[in-house]
Amino acid sequence: MNYLTERREEEKERRRDEILDAAELVFSEKGVDAATMDQVARQARVSRALVYVYFKDKTALQLAICLRGLRTLRDAFQKARESKSTGVDQVYAIGLAYMQFSEEFPTHFAVMSRFEASNAETFQNEPCEATLEMIQAGQKVHEEMVLALAQGMADKSLRSDLKNLMQISITMWAFTHGTIQLAQTKQRFMQSLGISKEAFMKQAVELMMYSLVKPSDGEQQ
């Protein structure tokens, strides 16, 4: 690749990132459903036609934001895992990292949740290059949890009878994801009962951890 070609590719990537930044802001302010490509173009200060050069429709924008979110989440999980020495502490740190991600990157979390809920059938039955890239990114996220679970079994800080660690990781994701959504949608109700969102989510992680460290019947003294 010569210098001019490399510069053009860098400029294309920069422009694409700017449009994505604008889309994240518009989605945050207007909501995913209400946001339009025109609003994204105005926010990015480019023509509507140029937005369509990079993203064929709003679904493509959602996919790109989802991919950004998954990569950010994977980095957060890796950092959490590497910050602890034992498997049990790694798993706990990853659980807290996911909850922190939902607070620090609410637009990513919301778009990821919305897309998965509204496009699940298409996502599974009609995979395109972008959705396949998302699948791979999602697998990398789960691989961090699998590494933590395997470490816990090796250092005996987690129960020894865990099987199919990828399935366990997905189950834990579903549990944690649902907990975060409930904490967000029912926050006012829980506050009326004297339950803070932070305490609710932390207790959920602790309950999840209990199922991983509780000894099986054959290991009980």
N, C-alpha and C positions, 0 to 999 in steps of 0.2 A: 504494500500500500504506500503510494507516494505522499508527500507532505500535504498537497492540496486536498487529496481524497481524505486523508486523515482529519484535516481541519473541518471539512464538510461533515464528516461523520460526527465529530465532536459537537459541531453546531446543531446538528439534528437532535442529538441526544440532549443537549442543553435545552433546546426549544421544547422537546417532549417533556422534560422534567418540569419546566415552567408551566406548561399546560396542566400537568398533573397537580402541581402545587395549587394552581388556581382552582382546579376541580375539587380538591380537598376542602378548600375554603368555602366554595359555593355549597358543596354538600353539607358542610357543617352549619352554615347559616340558613340555608333554605330547606334542608332535608333532602334525602336521596330522591324521593318521588317528585318533589316540586322542582328540583334543580333542572335546568335546561342547558343545552349545548350553547345557546346564545349567551347565557349568563357566564358560562365558563370562558367563552371567547372574550367577553368584555373584561372579565377579571384578569385574564392573561394578556389583555391588550393586543390581541391578534384578531384576524378575521375569522368568521365562523367557518369559512371554507378551509382555512389552515388547520383548524381543530380536527376537521374530518379527514385531513391528510394523515394525521397521526392516529386518530381513533375513529373507527367507522360509525360508532354510535355510543350512546350513554352506557350500554352494557360493557363495551370495551373499556371505557373509562373506569367502571366499577372493577373490572377484572384487574386492571393495572394498579388500582389503589389496594385491592386485596393482596396482590403480589407484594407490593411495598410493605403492607402490614405483616405478612407472613415472614418476610425477610427480617424485618425489625424484631419480630417476636422470636425468631430463631436466634438472633444475636443476643437478645435478652436472656433466653433460656441457657445458651452456652455460657454467658457471663455468670449467671446464677449457679450453674453446675460447677464451673471451674472455681468458684469462690469458696466452695465447701469441700471438705476432705472425705466425709462419709456419705454413703448413698442416701441414708435417711435424711440427712441435712440437705443434700442436693435436691431430692424430690420436693422437700418442703420449700426450699428456696425457689424452685421452678414454679410451684403453685402460687406463691406470693408474687412472683415476677409476672405471671399472667394477669393477676388482678391489678398490679401496678400498670401494666401495659394498657388495660382497659381505661384507666384513669388518665394516663399521659397521652394516649392516642385514641381518644373517643371516636373520632371520625373513622379511623381505620377499623376499630372494633365494630362500629355500627354498620359500616359498608360491608365488612366481611360477614357479619351476622345476617344482614338483609339479603345479600347475594346468595348465600347458602340456602336460606329459607325460600326465596322466591324462584331460584333457578336450579334447584336440586336435580330435577328430572333431566333438564337439558344438559346440565353439567356432567351427568353420568352417561347419558345416552348419545350425546353429540359432542364429544370432546374435540376441541380445536387446539391449535398450537398454544394459545394463551392458557386454556384450561389445563392442558397437560403440564405446562410450566408451573401452574398453581399446585397441581397434585404433587409434583416433585418438591416444591417448596414446603408444602404441608408435611411431606414425609420427613424432610430435614428437621422440621420443628419437633416431630414425634421422636426422631432418633435421639435428640438430646435427653428426653425423658427415659427412653429405653436404656441409654448409657448410664443414667443415674440409678435406674432400677437394678441393672446388672451389677453396678458397683455396690449397691446395698446388699444384694444377695452374696456377693463375694466377701464383703467385710462383715457380714452377719448382722448388720444394723437393720435389715429388713427380713421378713420371714423367708424361709428357704424353699417354700413350696410354690412360689410364683411361676406361672407358665404363660407362654405367649405374651411376652412383654409389650409388643406393639399393640395388641388388643387391650391390654391393661392401660397403656398410654392413651389410647383413643377413648376408653371408658372414663378415665380421669379427666380428659379434656371435656367430654360431654358434661360431666358433673360440675366441673369448675365453670365452664361456659354458661350453663344454666343458672348456677349460683349468681354469677355476675349480672346476668340479665334480670333475675328476680330482684337482686339488690337495687338495680337501677329503676325498675318499674314499680316496685313496692316500697320504695324508700320512705315515703311519707307515712304509709301505713305502719311500717316497722318503727318509725320514730314515735308514733303515737303509743306504741307499746314499750317505749324505752329502749329500743334496740337500734344501735347505730349501724350504718352500712358497713363500716370497717370491722366492727365486732362480729357481725353476721358472716362476712366473707372469711375472716380469720378462723372462726369456729368451723366453717365448712371445710377448710383445708385441714384442720386438726382432725376432724371426723374421718376425712379421706385417709389421712396418714394412719389413723388407728387401724384401718382395715389392712394396711400393708405391714405393720409392725406386730400386730396381734399374733401370737404363736398359734400354729395349728394344733389340733387336739393331740397329735402324736408328740408334740414338742413341749406340751404343758407339763410342769412338774407336779 
